[in-house]
């Protein structure tokens, strides 16, 4: 069974109604990103950070996967599909995808502020005073700006082993995730779905200048009904 690796960004979740980091005014919900998505922001005002992610967590309960998420699930009928997502929501999982790697963490998990590596499922509000088993404050299980991305090595390995590559809804501006394409074989057929694509089509790369809910089902149809 051929391996399809899918790299997804904010564009696929935005269609379900989830706010993105890159609003036109440079703010996210009227906050400077560094206030709510950096270790410095957490140290300066942990209550603000917790409130921010509590709102995101509540918002996540109100949205649903869209046609792009469900189309990726359909690919599993004929391919070994590995999704590498920059998104912290669980929409891929709710659509039924079975192999999802979250580069930037998961909104529905919390982790200890110590070095124990404790990670807990957390679907409700996270507050000051919520402690891990080691009696340390819990924080959102989110990779903030300036922090290491622990899942990069397995992500690089998946991309290097891909028979087919699909990139969806990402500006390819945020590193290190944006560098993942460099680990693919030069011969790997690649599809790029984005309404404002930043890549130029070539023999290996097919560009589909559509939003995810339109472009992804198109690609999936090609993959399911053609021999690649």
FENBEL-V295417 format. One record per helix or strand of 3 or more residues. SS is the DSSP state (A for helix, B for strand). FROM is the first residue (numbers start at 1). LEN is the number of residues. If there is no record, write none. Layout:
ss: (SS:SS)
from: (FROM:FROM)
len: (LEN:LEN)
This chain:
ss: (B:A:A:A:A:A:B:A:B:B:B:B:A:B:A:B:B:A)
from: (3:10:33:39:46:67:80:91:100:105:119:137:152:164:177:189:205:212)
len: (6:5:4:6:17:11:6:5:3:8:3:6:9:5:7:5:4:14)
